[in-house]
Amino acid sequence: MRLFIVEDDPVLADGLTRSLRAADYAVDSSADGAEADHLLASQHYDLVILDVGLPHLDGFEVLQRLRRRGSRVPVLILTARDALGDRVKGLDLGADDYLTKPFDLPELEARVRALIRRGQSGGASVITHGSLTLDTAGHRATLNGEPLELSAREIGVLEVLMLRSGRVVNKEQLAEQLYGWDEEVGPNAIEVYVHRLRRKLEPAGVTIRTIRGLGYLLERPSGAA
């Protein structure tokens, strides 16, 4: 899951980034409304946490432009503006939730989880691959009907591979879904997650192939077209 925090208070932005990364989300951040607008037009995110009082372009304008482009990414407005008129404006412009500062971190994290679940429920949240099933909304996997114990990042890798079943996925594509821009990704990190997945999947006949120099490929189930 990749989140985007748009917040010009560096202390708050850093605290939110650290907390959400500790919960195994990939997090990018920006302190500038114009930069955020540009990035939202070119990058995919699963959730946006958006301040209103931003330099160069305020959060309401960023939100309005986002919705005009047809994006349905969930947006949580996080702001000190607690007037009813501001709440109504934010929701009318397309925000999915509105939280005022100061706030309790557990509440924000709960709202983030709820918005991500809601956003995923708009499409198919269950992916199947032969005997393997992944519930992307509930972050649960089963193999031959039995629960499969996976870490959050193993689930992230598996989701990308399952969505691209039968196609090669390179390390950069996997890292993009698991890490923010400024997080250092060790050269062997992706290999470690893929290796762990192989150990858990291959006894049941689910195969992840390494395509040397290109990336990884989740082989289609037997009999699949």
C-alpha positions as CSV (number, residue, x, y, z in Angstrom):
1,M,0.0,0.0,0.0
2,R,1.4,3.4,-1.1
3,L,0.3,6.5,0.8
4,F,1.0,10.2,0.0
5,I,1.2,12.8,2.8
6,V,0.8,16.4,1.7
7,E,1.7,18.5,4.8
8,D,3.8,21.6,5.2
9,D,4.5,21.2,8.9
10,P,7.8,19.2,8.8
11,V,7.5,17.9,12.3
12,L,4.0,16.5,11.8
13,A,4.9,15.2,8.3
14,D,7.9,13.4,9.7
15,G,5.9,11.9,12.6
16,L,3.1,10.7,10.3
17,T,5.6,9.2,7.9
18,R,7.5,7.3,10.6
19,S,4.3,6.0,12.1
20,L,2.7,4.8,8.9
21,R,5.9,3.2,7.7
22,A,6.1,1.3,11.0
23,A,2.7,0.0,10.0
24,D,4.3,-1.3,6.8
25,Y,2.9,1.3,4.4
26,A,5.1,2.8,1.7
27,V,4.9,6.6,2.3
28,D,5.8,9.6,0.1
29,S,5.4,13.1,1.2
30,S,5.3,16.7,-0.1
31,A,5.1,20.1,1.6
32,D,4.0,22.0,-1.4
33,G,0.6,22.1,-3.1
34,A,1.8,22.6,-6.6
35,E,4.3,19.8,-6.3
36,A,1.6,17.5,-4.8
37,D,-0.7,18.3,-7.7
38,H,2.0,17.4,-10.2
39,L,2.8,14.1,-8.5
40,L,-0.8,13.1,-8.1
41,A,-1.2,13.5,-11.8
42,S,1.6,11.1,-12.6
43,Q,1.8,8.7,-9.6
44,H,-0.5,6.0,-8.3
45,Y,-1.4,6.0,-4.5
46,D,-3.8,4.0,-2.4
47,L,-4.6,7.0,-0.1
48,V,-3.8,10.7,0.2
49,I,-3.6,12.6,3.5
50,L,-4.0,16.2,2.6
51,D,-3.5,19.4,4.5
52,V,-5.4,22.5,3.4
53,G,-3.0,25.3,4.2
54,L,-0.3,24.6,1.7
55,P,2.1,26.9,-0.2
56,H,1.6,27.7,-3.9
57,L,-1.7,25.7,-4.1
58,D,-4.1,25.1,-1.2
59,G,-5.3,21.7,-0.4
60,F,-8.9,22.4,-1.6
61,E,-7.5,23.3,-5.0
62,V,-5.3,20.2,-5.1
63,L,-8.3,18.0,-4.2
64,Q,-10.5,19.7,-6.8
65,R,-7.9,19.2,-9.6
66,L,-7.5,15.6,-8.5
67,R,-11.2,14.8,-8.9
68,R,-11.4,16.7,-12.2
69,R,-8.9,14.3,-13.5
70,G,-11.2,11.5,-12.6
71,S,-9.1,10.0,-9.8
72,R,-11.0,8.1,-7.2
73,V,-8.1,7.7,-4.7
74,P,-9.4,8.0,-1.2
75,V,-8.5,11.4,0.4
76,L,-8.4,12.2,4.1
77,I,-8.2,16.0,4.7
78,L,-6.1,16.7,7.8
79,T,-6.2,20.3,8.9
80,A,-6.6,22.8,11.7
81,R,-9.6,24.4,10.0
82,D,-12.5,23.1,12.0
83,A,-15.3,25.4,10.9
84,L,-18.4,23.7,9.5
85,G,-18.1,25.6,6.2
86,D,-14.6,24.2,5.7
87,R,-15.7,20.6,6.4
88,V,-18.7,20.9,4.0
89,K,-16.4,22.4,1.3
90,G,-13.9,19.6,1.6
91,L,-16.5,16.9,1.5
92,D,-18.3,18.5,-1.4
93,L,-15.1,18.8,-3.4
94,G,-14.6,15.0,-3.0
95,A,-12.8,14.3,0.2
96,D,-13.7,10.9,1.8
97,D,-13.0,11.9,5.4
98,Y,-12.1,15.1,7.3
99,L,-10.0,15.1,10.5
100,T,-9.0,18.2,12.4
101,K,-5.8,18.9,14.3
102,P,-4.9,18.2,17.0
103,F,-5.8,14.5,16.6
104,D,-4.9,11.2,18.2
105,L,-2.6,9.0,16.1
106,P,-4.6,5.8,16.7
107,E,-7.7,7.5,15.3
108,L,-5.9,8.6,12.2
109,E,-4.5,5.2,11.6
110,A,-7.9,3.6,12.0
111,R,-9.4,6.1,9.5
112,V,-6.6,5.3,7.1
113,R,-7.3,1.5,7.3
114,A,-11.1,2.2,6.9
115,L,-10.5,4.4,3.8
116,I,-8.2,1.9,2.2
117,R,-10.7,-0.9,2.7
118,R,-13.5,1.3,1.3
119,G,-11.4,2.2,-1.7
120,Q,-10.6,-1.4,-2.5
121,S,-14.2,-2.6,-2.1
122,G,-15.0,-0.6,-5.3
123,G,-13.2,-3.3,-7.3
124,A,-12.4,-7.0,-6.9
125,S,-10.7,-7.3,-3.5
126,V,-10.2,-11.1,-3.8
127,I,-7.6,-12.4,-6.3
128,T,-7.3,-16.1,-7.1
129,H,-4.5,-18.0,-8.7
130,G,-5.2,-21.7,-8.7
131,S,-5.2,-22.9,-5.1
132,L,-3.9,-19.5,-3.9
133,T,-6.4,-16.7,-2.8
134,L,-5.5,-13.2,-1.7
135,D,-8.0,-10.9,0.0
136,T,-6.4,-7.5,-0.7
137,A,-8.8,-5.6,1.5
138,G,-8.4,-7.9,4.5
139,H,-4.7,-8.5,3.9
140,R,-5.3,-12.3,4.2
141,A,-4.1,-15.1,2.0
142,T,-5.1,-18.8,1.8
143,L,-3.5,-21.7,0.1
144,N,-5.6,-24.8,-0.6
145,G,-8.2,-23.2,1.8
146,E,-5.7,-23.0,4.7
147,P,-4.6,-19.6,6.1
148,L,-1.2,-18.6,4.9
149,E,1.0,-16.7,7.3
150,L,2.6,-13.7,5.5
151,S,4.1,-10.4,6.6
152,A,2.6,-7.1,5.2
153,R,5.4,-6.8,2.7
154,E,5.2,-10.4,1.6
155,I,1.5,-9.7,0.9
156,G,2.5,-6.6,-1.0
157,V,4.9,-8.5,-3.2
158,L,2.4,-11.3,-3.7
159,E,-0.4,-8.9,-4.7
160,V,1.8,-7.3,-7.5
161,L,2.8,-10.7,-8.8
162,M,-0.7,-12.1,-8.8
163,L,-2.1,-9.0,-10.6
164,R,0.5,-9.5,-13.2
165,S,0.4,-13.3,-13.3
166,G,2.2,-14.7,-16.4
167,R,4.1,-11.5,-16.9
168,V,7.6,-10.4,-15.7
169,V,7.7,-7.9,-12.8
170,N,11.0,-6.2,-12.2
171,K,12.5,-5.3,-8.8
172,E,11.8,-1.6,-9.4
173,Q,8.0,-2.2,-9.8
174,L,8.0,-4.3,-6.6
175,A,10.0,-1.7,-4.6
176,E,7.7,1.1,-5.8
177,Q,4.8,-0.6,-4.1
178,L,6.6,-1.4,-0.8
179,Y,8.8,1.7,-0.2
180,G,8.5,5.5,-0.3
181,W,10.9,7.7,-2.3
182,D,13.3,8.4,0.5
183,E,13.4,5.0,2.0
184,E,16.6,3.1,1.2
185,V,16.0,-0.3,-0.3
186,G,18.8,-2.8,0.4
187,P,20.0,-4.5,-2.7
188,N,18.7,-7.9,-1.5
189,A,15.5,-6.8,0.1
190,I,13.2,-7.8,-2.7
191,E,15.1,-11.1,-3.1
192,V,14.4,-11.9,0.6
193,Y,10.7,-11.4,0.3
194,V,10.5,-13.4,-2.9
195,H,12.6,-16.2,-1.3
196,R,10.2,-16.3,1.7
197,L,7.2,-16.5,-0.6
198,R,8.7,-19.3,-2.6
199,R,9.3,-21.4,0.5
200,K,5.6,-21.0,1.5
201,L,4.0,-21.4,-2.0
202,E,6.1,-23.9,-3.9
203,P,5.1,-27.0,-1.8
204,A,1.6,-26.4,-3.1
205,G,2.7,-26.0,-6.7
206,V,2.6,-22.2,-7.0
207,T,5.9,-21.2,-8.7
208,I,7.7,-17.9,-8.8
209,R,10.4,-17.9,-11.5
210,T,13.4,-15.7,-11.6
211,I,14.0,-14.3,-15.1
212,R,17.7,-13.4,-15.0
213,G,18.3,-9.8,-15.6
214,L,14.6,-8.9,-15.9
215,G,12.7,-9.8,-12.7
216,Y,10.2,-12.3,-11.4
217,L,7.3,-14.1,-12.9
218,L,4.4,-15.9,-11.2
219,E,3.6,-18.9,-13.4
220,R,0.0,-19.3,-14.5
221,P,-1.8,-22.1,-12.8
222,S,-2.0,-25.4,-14.8
223,G,-4.9,-25.3,-17.3
224,A,-5.2,-21.5,-17.2
225,A,-5.6,-19.8,-20.6
